[in-house]
Amino acid sequence: MTQAMSDASALQVLRPPRVLEQLSDQIGELAPAALNKLKEHHRVWYESVPPNDVTTYARDAWERSVLFLDILRRRGNQHEEMLKHGVSSVLIYDSELVMRGDELPRPVNYSLLRVIPPEGTEIDDRKRPVVVIDPRAGQGPGIGGFKNISEIGDAFKAGHPVYFAGFTALPVPGQQIEDVARAFATFIEKVAALHPDALGKPFMFGNCQAGWHAMIAACMRPDVVGPMVIAGAPLSYWAGVHGKNVMRYLGGWYGGSWLDRMVSDMGNGLFDAAWLVGNFDNLNPANTLWTKQYTVWANPEREADRYLNFESWWGDFVVLRGEEMQWMVDNLFIGNKLSTGQIITSDGIRLDLREVKSPIICFCSHGDNITPPQQALDWILDNYQSVDEIRQCGQRIFYTIDAKAGHLAIFVGTSVAAKDHAEFINNMELIDTMPPGLYEIVISDGAAGGYDLSVEERGLDDIRALGCNSLEDEREFAAAARISELNNALYQTFLQPWIKMVSGPQVARAVLDLNPLRLGYSAFSDKNPMMRTIAPLAAAVQAERTAASANNPFFALQQQVSQRMVEALDLFRDLRDEHVERSFHAVYGSPLVQAACGISQADGPPRPRPGLSPSILAAAEADKVRLKGRVAEGSIVDAVARMLVYIGKAQRRIDKGTFESLRKLLRAEQDVSPSAFKTALREQWAILAVDEHAAIEALPALLPAGSESRRACVDLLQACVAAAGKLNADAQRRLDRLLKMLEVAS
């Protein structure tokens, strides 16, 4: 049997698949006899040795090892089954096709699906539809609806219609990044058309890579997008702090993007996105090489389903077109051009993040080693010098930072998703009501097991306090980008013609199959003849399973060995990361290298801040003139909104309870529609920003003395203030000033 297994291992490569299949069947026929013999030896050994801590632990460890191998076998078979079907969505909800991306004028491999709510779920079509876009950064679609506690699950719980943008494993020939962004904009427009009575434009979730895709779509079509949650999405790729975020150095460390181009050429024009997953795995070798597997081996019965369920997504690899990957690396990962408006589409549209006027909610975490807070937020520093400039551009930017959640936890069904995503969805009208500015969304534990959400004003110094690049750092990354351009030119001139000459479908297939991550799945599947004996052996072990007592002292020793292994791998990671960072700074920080790249120490920032066109400045000035003309105009609702904003600016925050109280009060007293309520608040906030003194001094003229409108306005103001709760000292002074101005006692 041993000789047969050895021969099978060699023939797996040398013989055609039909012969290999016959050999595997022969091994399968021999397996029962060998298994019975093994079981007999096992029984005799176990009965001949007195049961003690050593023998019971040894038997338990043996049985767990067999069960663990069987789990790996099932994982490999699961992976092979997914390969047969192209790509498998892990979305747990039923869905129906709404629009095919491959039928668009510029076809893509995405489709728009309507997610069918579970039985018993009540959907209110007047609420904004929610659109979830999953990342195509290595794995297949569905992670946004992987569990009941997820973005899709939270949207259903709140009664919203839900749509999902999924994709297939293979891209459409000729597909480009900007084509995908256009498809997203078309999908959003279609969803809005399907819900004409909704309170506003669709609310969008863009996870990881899909986050910057969604932002590009919003730059192209700012008229169609509604509020956006950009979860774990890097928008400023050079950003970070020293001693962390080593992934941002890898582009320069490998000499630029020529390696990605070579892999695409070897793949006959396709780039295997499993390489991207490998980069993520390498960030935490302790988890990848040890903890992830050890946890399953230590308790296979409890962990098997969870492990296989997650691996159904993690091992579902997709491919990208070489042009897509090259665009991402050159313009984003190494070039970092998106955050400063340096990218122009094929039809002449400049991708300017300042053009997005709908609320942008950046959701990030200090525990995210793929998209740290700096990469998620420093695009704000790249574009603006002050919050006043944000307001002048009419942009509304929000952010929330989790203390420790990892990258996947930001958008996978976890306790983080149960809290943050649900609060974003439940309070999207509050978020959409806020006027232009920079805000932090603070979510804290509330009464009765719920959560309290408040929106608090922030400044650019709050973003800088998280850590940002120095001018020297910017020059180093700019030098890495120049070196990348040079190496790409050298590769295209001298090496690419030879690579393309020898590449073809067979080579491309081999490049895919021999990818280390893909090989790790197939080697433990039933494609490997030696794994054919594992299934019956595991069944026998399961039938006679005898777990050792939890008090067995060898379990404590086992845990100590595991902990030492984790510490050793963490030490390796730290030393490796330190070496990568030091070498990056040593090479690209060299004045000689920077001079050779044309980067002068005497010049300013290597990436100039994006400027505003004359038309944008003229439009801003025209809007300022319009707002000044509105100072002495308005209804009771406008007057109350102006006074509330004036008082609220002293509070510097608004919570969801106050917002709901004010909205209900105004609707009850003045029959104000939700859209009119939001418009009034934003308009009056803008008027106060243009000329606060004139706006407040105009209130007595806006509300003539002795008129019913003044009395009604003051009553409504006092009722709103009472609903808002206790005021701080500055806000109370502002309230007293208003009441005195309107000749009403406090």
Solvent accessible surface area in square Angstrom, and as a share of the most:
residue,aa,sasa,rsa
1,M,97,0.44
2,T,111,0.65
3,Q,123,0.55
4,A,30,0.23
5,M,37,0.17
6,S,62,0.40
7,D,62,0.32
8,A,0,0.00
9,S,47,0.30
10,A,57,0.44
11,L,26,0.13
12,Q,61,0.27
13,V,127,0.73
14,L,139,0.69
15,R,106,0.39
16,P,75,0.47
17,P,109,0.69
18,R,163,0.59
19,V,33,0.19
20,L,29,0.14
21,E,112,0.50
22,Q,87,0.39
23,L,24,0.12
24,S,3,0.02
25,D,76,0.39
26,Q,102,0.45
27,I,3,0.01
28,G,29,0.28
29,E,133,0.60
30,L,92,0.46
31,A,5,0.04
32,P,73,0.46
33,A,70,0.54
34,A,27,0.21
35,L,25,0.13
36,N,91,0.47
37,K,136,0.58
38,L,76,0.38
39,K,76,0.32
40,E,83,0.37
41,H,112,0.50
42,H,45,0.20
43,R,113,0.41
44,V,78,0.45
45,W,106,0.37
46,Y,56,0.21
47,E,118,0.53
48,S,79,0.51
49,V,42,0.24
50,P,96,0.60
51,P,105,0.66
52,N,76,0.39
53,D,68,0.35
54,V,88,0.51
55,T,12,0.07
56,T,36,0.21
57,Y,38,0.14
58,A,42,0.32
59,R,22,0.08
60,D,2,0.01
61,A,19,0.15
62,W,101,0.35
63,E,3,0.01
64,R,4,0.02
65,S,39,0.25
66,V,3,0.02
67,L,13,0.07
68,F,29,0.12
69,L,60,0.30
70,D,17,0.09
71,I,4,0.02
72,L,13,0.07
73,R,32,0.12
74,R,93,0.34
75,R,28,0.10
76,G,0,0.00
77,N,45,0.23
78,Q,49,0.22
79,H,4,0.02
80,E,29,0.13
81,E,83,0.37
82,M,14,0.06
83,L,72,0.36
84,K,154,0.65
85,H,124,0.55
86,G,38,0.36
87,V,27,0.16
88,S,37,0.24
89,S,60,0.39
90,V,20,0.11
91,L,25,0.12
92,I,90,0.46
93,Y,25,0.10
94,D,104,0.54
95,S,46,0.30
96,E,78,0.35
97,L,96,0.48
98,V,42,0.24
99,M,43,0.19
100,R,104,0.38
101,G,0,0.00
102,D,60,0.31
103,E,130,0.58
104,L,30,0.15
105,P,134,0.84
106,R,90,0.33
107,P,50,0.31
108,V,0,0.00
109,N,10,0.05
110,Y,2,0.01
111,S,31,0.20
112,L,0,0.00
113,L,38,0.19
114,R,77,0.28
115,V,1,0.01
116,I,63,0.32
117,P,34,0.21
118,P,59,0.37
119,E,185,0.83
120,G,76,0.73
121,T,42,0.24
122,E,152,0.68
123,I,54,0.28
124,D,41,0.21
125,D,87,0.45
126,R,158,0.58
127,K,71,0.30
128,R,5,0.02
129,P,1,0.01
130,V,0,0.00
131,V,1,0.01
132,V,0,0.00
133,I,1,0.01
134,D,1,0.00
135,P,11,0.07
136,R,1,0.00
137,A,15,0.11
138,G,0,0.00
139,Q,10,0.04
140,G,1,0.01
141,P,5,0.03
142,G,0,0.00
143,I,0,0.00
144,G,0,0.00
145,G,0,0.00
146,F,10,0.04
147,K,84,0.36
148,N,111,0.57
149,I,89,0.45
150,S,0,0.00
151,E,0,0.00
152,I,0,0.00
153,G,10,0.09
154,D,13,0.07
155,A,0,0.00
156,F,9,0.04
157,K,183,0.77
158,A,20,0.16
159,G,8,0.08
160,H,12,0.05
161,P,11,0.07
162,V,1,0.01
163,Y,6,0.02
164,F,1,0.01
165,A,1,0.00
166,G,6,0.06
167,F,11,0.04
168,T,74,0.43
169,A,12,0.09
170,L,112,0.56
171,P,12,0.08
172,V,28,0.16
173,P,114,0.72
174,G,46,0.44
175,Q,1,0.00
176,Q,60,0.27
177,I,2,0.01
178,E,21,0.10
179,D,7,0.04
180,V,0,0.00
181,A,0,0.00
182,R,49,0.18
183,A,0,0.00
184,F,2,0.01
185,A,2,0.02
186,T,44,0.26
187,F,2,0.01
188,I,2,0.01
189,E,74,0.33
190,K,68,0.29
191,V,0,0.00
192,A,37,0.29
193,A,73,0.56
194,L,79,0.40
195,H,23,0.10
196,P,110,0.69
197,D,112,0.58
198,A,19,0.15
199,L,78,0.39
200,G,27,0.26
201,K,88,0.37
202,P,1,0.01
203,F,0,0.00
204,M,1,0.01
205,F,0,0.00
206,G,0,0.00
207,N,0,0.00
208,C,12,0.07
209,Q,10,0.04
210,A,1,0.01
211,G,0,0.00
212,W,3,0.01
213,H,0,0.00
214,A,0,0.00
215,M,0,0.00
216,I,1,0.00
217,A,1,0.01
218,A,0,0.00
219,C,7,0.04
220,M,17,0.08
221,R,78,0.29
222,P,46,0.29
223,D,85,0.44
224,V,13,0.08
225,V,1,0.00
226,G,2,0.02
227,P,2,0.01
228,M,0,0.00
229,V,0,0.00
230,I,4,0.02
231,A,0,0.00
232,G,0,0.00
233,A,2,0.01
234,P,15,0.09
235,L,0,0.00
236,S,3,0.02
237,Y,12,0.05
238,W,7,0.03
239,A,3,0.03
240,G,2,0.02
241,V,39,0.22
242,H,110,0.49
243,G,64,0.62
244,K,133,0.56
245,N,22,0.11
246,V,16,0.09
247,M,46,0.20
248,R,22,0.08
249,Y,1,0.00
250,L,38,0.19
251,G,23,0.22
252,G,6,0.06
253,W,102,0.36
254,Y,108,0.41
255,G,14,0.14
256,G,5,0.05
257,S,0,0.00
258,W,65,0.23
259,L,57,0.28
260,D,32,0.16
261,R,44,0.16
262,M,39,0.17
263,V,30,0.17
264,S,6,0.04
265,D,14,0.07
266,M,67,0.30
267,G,7,0.07
268,N,84,0.43
269,G,26,0.25
270,L,54,0.27
271,F,4,0.02
272,D,3,0.02
273,A,0,0.00
274,A,0,0.00
275,W,98,0.34
276,L,22,0.11
277,V,0,0.00
278,G,16,0.15
279,N,52,0.27
280,F,39,0.16
281,D,20,0.10
282,N,87,0.45
283,L,16,0.08
284,N,56,0.29
285,P,7,0.04
286,A,4,0.03
287,N,63,0.32
288,T,34,0.20
289,L,118,0.59
290,W,68,0.24
291,T,49,0.29
292,K,44,0.19
293,Q,47,0.21
294,Y,25,0.09
295,T,46,0.27
296,V,0,0.00
297,W,53,0.19
298,A,30,0.24
299,N,48,0.25
300,P,2,0.01
301,E,84,0.38
302,R,166,0.60
303,E,17,0.08
304,A,10,0.08
305,D,108,0.56
306,R,126,0.46
307,Y,3,0.01
308,L,19,0.09
309,N,78,0.40
310,F,46,0.19
311,E,1,0.00
312,S,22,0.14
313,W,9,0.03
314,W,26,0.09
315,G,0,0.00
316,D,4,0.02
317,F,8,0.03
318,V,1,0.01
319,V,7,0.04
320,L,1,0.01
321,R,42,0.15
322,G,11,0.10
323,E,75,0.34
324,E,1,0.00
325,M,4,0.02
326,Q,20,0.09
327,W,49,0.17
328,M,4,0.02
329,V,6,0.04
330,D,44,0.23
331,N,24,0.12
332,L,0,0.00
333,F,75,0.31
334,I,12,0.06
335,G,8,0.08
336,N,0,0.00
337,K,62,0.26
338,L,1,0.00
339,S,0,0.00
340,T,8,0.04
341,G,5,0.04
342,Q,73,0.32
343,I,9,0.05
344,I,94,0.48
345,T,11,0.06
346,S,85,0.55
347,D,83,0.43
348,G,55,0.53
349,I,60,0.30
350,R,125,0.46
351,L,2,0.01
352,D,11,0.06
353,L,1,0.01
354,R,10,0.04
355,E,59,0.27
356,V,0,0.00
357,K,86,0.36
358,S,13,0.08
359,P,1,0.01
360,I,0,0.00
361,I,0,0.00
362,C,1,0.01
363,F,1,0.00
364,C,0,0.00
365,S,0,0.00
366,H,106,0.47
367,G,33,0.32
368,D,3,0.02
369,N,67,0.34
370,I,28,0.14
371,T,0,0.00
372,P,5,0.03
373,P,4,0.02
374,Q,11,0.05
375,Q,12,0.05
376,A,3,0.02
377,L,0,0.00
378,D,8,0.04
379,W,0,0.00
380,I,0,0.00
381,L,23,0.11
382,D,26,0.13
383,N,2,0.01
384,Y,1,0.00
385,Q,118,0.53
386,S,47,0.30
387,V,20,0.12
388,D,83,0.43
389,E,40,0.18
390,I,0,0.00
391,R,72,0.26
392,Q,120,0.53
393,C,16,0.10
394,G,25,0.24
395,Q,0,0.00
396,R,23,0.09
397,I,0,0.00
398,F,0,0.00
399,Y,7,0.03
400,T,8,0.05
401,I,39,0.20
402,D,22,0.12
403,A,80,0.62
404,K,171,0.72
405,A,9,0.07
406,G,31,0.30
407,H,14,0.06
408,L,47,0.24
409,A,24,0.19
410,I,0,0.00
411,F,2,0.01
412,V,12,0.07
413,G,5,0.05
414,T,43,0.25
415,S,90,0.58
416,V,19,0.11
417,A,0,0.00
418,A,35,0.27
419,K,49,0.21
420,D,6,0.03
421,H,0,0.00
422,A,18,0.14
423,E,11,0.05
424,F,0,0.00
425,I,2,0.01
426,N,90,0.46
427,N,12,0.06
428,M,4,0.02
429,E,21,0.09
430,L,2,0.01
431,I,0,0.00
432,D,16,0.08
433,T,3,0.02
434,M,12,0.05
435,P,3,0.02
436,P,28,0.18
437,G,1,0.01
438,L,2,0.01
439,Y,3,0.01
440,E,36,0.16
441,I,1,0.01
442,V,50,0.29
443,I,24,0.12
444,S,55,0.36
445,D,118,0.61
446,G,23,0.22
447,A,92,0.71
448,A,115,0.89
449,G,74,0.71
450,G,30,0.29
451,Y,70,0.27
452,D,71,0.37
453,L,1,0.00
454,S,5,0.03
455,V,1,0.01
456,E,32,0.14
457,E,21,0.09
458,R,58,0.21
459,G,23,0.22
460,L,9,0.04
461,D,103,0.53
462,D,60,0.31
463,I,0,0.00
464,R,103,0.37
465,A,87,0.67
466,L,43,0.22
467,G,18,0.17
468,C,56,0.34
469,N,26,0.13
470,S,53,0.34
471,L,68,0.34
472,E,100,0.45
473,D,9,0.05
474,E,26,0.12
475,R,14,0.05
476,E,16,0.07
477,F,7,0.03
478,A,8,0.06
479,A,0,0.00
480,A,4,0.03
481,A,16,0.12
482,R,100,0.37
483,I,42,0.21
484,S,3,0.02
485,E,104,0.47
486,L,98,0.49
487,N,37,0.19
488,N,12,0.06
489,A,50,0.39
490,L,85,0.42
491,Y,8,0.03
492,Q,82,0.36
493,T,86,0.50
494,F,139,0.58
495,L,71,0.35
496,Q,27,0.12
497,P,73,0.46
498,W,159,0.56
499,I,27,0.14
500,K,115,0.49
501,M,130,0.58
502,V,100,0.58
503,S,21,0.14
504,G,13,0.13
505,P,96,0.60
506,Q,141,0.63
507,V,55,0.32
508,A,14,0.11
509,R,120,0.44
510,A,44,0.34
511,V,26,0.15
512,L,36,0.18
513,D,62,0.32
514,L,118,0.59
515,N,3,0.02
516,P,88,0.55
517,L,43,0.21
518,R,16,0.06
519,L,81,0.40
520,G,28,0.26
521,Y,9,0.03
522,S,19,0.12
523,A,41,0.32
524,F,70,0.29
525,S,0,0.00
526,D,41,0.21
527,K,104,0.44
528,N,21,0.11
529,P,0,0.00
530,M,74,0.33
531,M,15,0.07
532,R,69,0.25
533,T,23,0.13
534,I,18,0.09
535,A,37,0.28
536,P,47,0.29
537,L,21,0.11
538,A,5,0.04
539,A,64,0.50
540,A,18,0.14
541,V,13,0.07
542,Q,91,0.41
543,A,87,0.68
544,E,98,0.44
545,R,52,0.19
546,T,66,0.38
547,A,68,0.52
548,A,17,0.13
549,S,69,0.45
550,A,96,0.75
551,N,137,0.70
552,N,9,0.04
553,P,79,0.50
554,F,62,0.26
555,F,49,0.21
556,A,58,0.45
557,L,94,0.47
558,Q,22,0.10
559,Q,96,0.43
560,Q,98,0.44
561,V,79,0.45
562,S,6,0.04
563,Q,78,0.35
564,R,130,0.47
565,M,75,0.33
566,V,32,0.19
567,E,78,0.35
568,A,56,0.43
569,L,29,0.14
570,D,38,0.20
571,L,106,0.53
572,F,105,0.44
573,R,63,0.23
574,D,71,0.37
575,L,104,0.52
576,R,64,0.23
577,D,32,0.16
578,E,78,0.35
579,H,109,0.49
580,V,7,0.04
581,E,21,0.09
582,R,161,0.59
583,S,28,0.18
584,F,2,0.01
585,H,39,0.17
586,A,71,0.55
587,V,77,0.44
588,Y,13,0.05
589,G,25,0.24
590,S,29,0.19
591,P,94,0.59
592,L,146,0.73
593,V,38,0.22
594,Q,6,0.03
595,A,69,0.53
596,A,90,0.69
597,C,16,0.09
598,G,58,0.56
599,I,13,0.07
600,S,48,0.31
601,Q,95,0.42
602,A,98,0.76
603,D,85,0.44
604,G,42,0.40
605,P,89,0.56
606,P,37,0.23
607,R,25,0.09
608,P,94,0.59
609,R,107,0.39
610,P,21,0.13
611,G,64,0.62
612,L,52,0.26
613,S,46,0.30
614,P,112,0.70
615,S,79,0.51
616,I,59,0.30
617,L,95,0.47
618,A,61,0.47
619,A,61,0.48
620,A,39,0.30
621,E,96,0.43
622,A,62,0.48
623,D,60,0.31
624,K,74,0.31
625,V,95,0.55
626,R,115,0.42
627,L,8,0.04
628,K,106,0.45
629,G,50,0.48
630,R,64,0.23
631,V,19,0.11
632,A,66,0.51
633,E,85,0.38
634,G,36,0.35
635,S,62,0.40
636,I,38,0.19
637,V,21,0.12
638,D,22,0.11
639,A,0,0.00
640,V,0,0.00
641,A,1,0.01
642,R,0,0.00
643,M,0,0.00
644,L,21,0.11
645,V,5,0.03
646,Y,9,0.04
647,I,6,0.03
648,G,24,0.23
649,K,54,0.23
650,A,13,0.10
651,Q,47,0.21
652,R,130,0.47
653,R,112,0.41
654,I,35,0.18
655,D,41,0.21
656,K,56,0.24
657,G,41,0.40
658,T,19,0.11
659,F,3,0.01
660,E,59,0.26
661,S,41,0.27
662,L,14,0.07
663,R,42,0.15
664,K,136,0.58
665,L,40,0.20
666,L,1,0.01
667,R,118,0.43
668,A,85,0.66
669,E,106,0.48
670,Q,65,0.29
671,D,129,0.67
672,V,11,0.06
673,S,52,0.33
674,P,23,0.15
675,S,66,0.43
676,A,47,0.36
677,F,2,0.01
678,K,13,0.05
679,T,77,0.45
680,A,9,0.07
681,L,21,0.10
682,R,64,0.23
683,E,33,0.15
684,Q,0,0.00
685,W,31,0.11
686,A,28,0.22
687,I,1,0.00
688,L,2,0.01
689,A,58,0.45
690,V,43,0.24
691,D,52,0.27
692,E,56,0.25
693,H,125,0.56
694,A,35,0.27
695,A,0,0.00
696,I,0,0.00
697,E,86,0.39
698,A,15,0.12
699,L,0,0.00
700,P,41,0.26
701,A,81,0.63
702,L,26,0.13
703,L,4,0.02
704,P,73,0.46
705,A,75,0.58
706,G,83,0.80
707,S,33,0.21
708,E,145,0.65
709,S,34,0.22
710,R,19,0.07
711,R,112,0.41
712,A,38,0.29
713,C,0,0.00
714,V,0,0.00
715,D,69,0.36
716,L,9,0.04
717,L,0,0.00
718,Q,62,0.28
719,A,39,0.31
720,C,0,0.00
721,V,17,0.10
722,A,80,0.62
723,A,43,0.33
724,A,36,0.28
725,G,39,0.37
726,K,191,0.81
727,L,26,0.13
728,N,65,0.34
729,A,69,0.54
730,D,54,0.28
731,A,0,0.00
732,Q,69,0.30
733,R,151,0.55
734,R,50,0.18
735,L,13,0.07
736,D,55,0.29
737,R,89,0.33
738,L,0,0.00
739,L,4,0.02
740,K,164,0.70
741,M,41,0.18
742,L,2,0.01
743,E,137,0.61
744,V,28,0.16
745,A,89,0.69
746,S,103,0.66
